[in-house]
Amino acid sequence: TTMNSQGPVRKAGTLLLLLMSNLLFCQNVHPLPICPNENCQMSLQELFDRVIMLSRYVYKLSTDMFIEIDKQYAHDHEFIAKAINDCPTSSLATPEDKEQAQQVPPEVLLNLILSLVHSWNDPLFQLITEVDGIHEAPDALLSRAREIETQNKRLLEGIEKILGQAYPEAKRNAIYSVWSQLPSLQGVDEESRDLALYNKIRCLRRDSHKVDNYLKLLRCRIIHNNNC
């Protein structure tokens, strides 16, 4: 009886968290700007803190987007099985876990993060166009996609500043995945469109989670000498 009674409580708690996250989003609660003015004078620690606040925000928005689209297909296991496909950024070799990431030199990991973030510039623009073309798409989905596109550019700027300040001698050798050649989803049948859109948002959430985790790991290594 006790276990069953916890079900509604757990669901209510989850609903409350979703309502709070939507409230924060609607109130335009944004992270601090990377540089408040053109003469960006701040410590590397403060720079890391602001960039990580931003990466966490982008990950939250992408998670909210995924929850929004996933709830439409949560019980359609066949759809989900067909939708999950390789992410175009899968061509970028990324550490699978914390232990692997620890073995990567910091400047190399920063360049890899730069690659992941930069590789989303074109697909985010395409995602906004595609969601905007779906009349039945929730307004929140389009709003979050636009917000992620804006914040992704700020995130890119912040990571470049970290790299320039921490490793000014490091060569910018980031490798970008080319998404701009992906065919548009406009004009394809509805199921193909929905499958591709589901997978793209899933990939966005996956990559934004990686970026957030890698940045936190690097802050620990570079700023706190692994004493975290």
N, C-alpha and C positions, 0 to 999 in steps of 0.2 A: 504493500500500500504506500509506503514511504517513497519508494522509487517512482511509482506512478504519479504521486503528488508533486514530485520535483519537475516533471515534464513541463507543465504549464508555467511554472516559475522560471525555468530555463528559457522557454520560448519568450516569456515576457521580458526577461533580461536582455535577450538578443534583440528583440524589437526595440527596446529602449536605447540600446547602443546604436542601432541603425538610425533611429529618430534623432539622436544627439549628433551623429556624424552628418546627417542631412542638414540639421540646424546650423552647425558650424560652417558647412559649405555655403548655405544660403546667406549666411551673415558675412560672407567674404573674408573669413579669417585666414589670412595669408602669412607665410613665413616672412621674416625680415628680408629686405633687399640685400643682395650679395654685396653691393657697394652703394652706399647712400648718395655718393657724389662721384664725380669723375676721378678725383684724386683718391684712389682706394688705398688708404693706409690702415691696415689692421694686422694683427698678429696671425700667424698660421693657424693657431688654435681657434681663434674667433672665426677665421675663414672656414675651417673645417666644420665648426659648429653650425654656421649659417647654411653651408651647403648640405649638411646632413639633415637639418631641419627641412630643407627644401626637398631632398630626396625622399624623406619620410612622407611628406605631403603628397608628392607625385605617386608614391606607392599606395597611399590611402585612397587617392582618387581612382587609380586604376583598379584597386580592389573593389571599390564601390561600383565601378562600371561592370566589373565581372559578375558581382553579386546580382546586379540589375538584370543582366542578360541570362545568367545561369538559372535564375529562378523560373524563367519561362520554359526551360528544358530539363529541369532537375529530374523529372520522372521519365524522360524520354532517353533511356540508356542507349538506344540504337542511334539517335541523333548525336549524342555526345561522343560515342565511339567513332562515328564517321567524321565528326568535326575536328577532333584532336589530331593535329598533323604537325610536321616539323615547322619550327619558327624560322623565317628567313635569316634571322641572326644566329641560327644554329651553326652557321659556317664559322662563326667566331669561337675559337677554343677558349672556354671559360672554366675556371676551377669549379668542381662539383660541390665542394664543401669547404669548411673553414681550414681544415688541415692542408688541403691542396693550395688554397689561397695563401696560406702562410709561407709556402715554398716559392711564391712568385716575388721577384724583386719589386719594391714599392713603385718605382717609376714605370715598370712594365705593367703593373696592375692598374696604375692611374691611366696609362694610355689605353688599356683594355676597356676601362670604364668610359673613357672618352669615346671610344669606338661604339659601344653599346648605345650611349645617349645620342650621339650624332646620327647613328643609323636609323633612329626613329623620326627624324625630321620630315622626310617625305611620306612615310606611312601614316603619320599622325594627320597630316594635311588630307591625305586620301581617306582616312577613317572619318574625319569630320564631314567630308563631301558625301560619303556613303551613308552615314547615319542621318544626315540632313535630308537625304533622298528617300528615306523610309518614313512614310507618313505615320505609321503606327508606333514608331520608336518613341519611348518616353523622353520628355524634354530634358530631364536630368542627365540622360545619357549623352546628349549632344552638348550640354553645358559643361559636363566634366571633360569630354573630349577636347573642347576648345580651351579649357583651363589647363589641361595637361600639355597641350601644344605650347601655350604661352610659358608655362613654368619649365618645360623641357629646355627651352632656349636659355633661360636664366641658369638652369642647372649646368648646361654646357659651358656657359661663361664662368661659372664658379669653379668647375673642375679644371678648366684651363688656367685659372688664376692660381689654384693650388699647385698645379704642375709647374707653373712658371716660378712660383715662390719657393717651393720645396726643392725642385730640381731644375734650376734655370739652364743648366748645361744639357739637360736631357733633350734628345731629338724628338720632335713631334712625329712619331711614326705610327699613329693610330691607323688601323685598317677598318674601313667602313663597309658594311654590307649595303649593297645597292638594292633598294626596295622600289625605286621610282619606276622600274620596268615591269612591276607587277601589273597584270591586267586589271582594269577597273571592274568593280562588281556591278556597275550599272548595265542593264540590258540582259544579264544572265537570269536564269530561272530563280524563283524565290528560295527554293531549298538550298541551291548552291550559294546564293548570296548570304543566307543565314549561317550556313556552315562556315564559310570563309570569315564572316564577321565575328562569329563566336571564337574562332581560333585566333584571330588577330588580337582581340581583346585579352584572351588568355595569355598570348605571347607578351603583350604589353605589361600585364601584371607580373609575369615571370621575370622579365628583364628589369623592370623597375625594382623588384624585390632584390635581385642580384646587385644592382647598383647601390641600393641602400645598405645592404650587408657588407659589400666590399669597402664602401666609404667608412663605415663604422670600424671595420677591421684595420684600415689604414690609419685612421685617427689614433687608434690604440697603439699601433706600431710606431708611428712617426712622432706623435705628440707625447704619449705616455710610456714609450719604451716597453710596450707589451705588458705594462702593469695595470691591467683592466679587469 
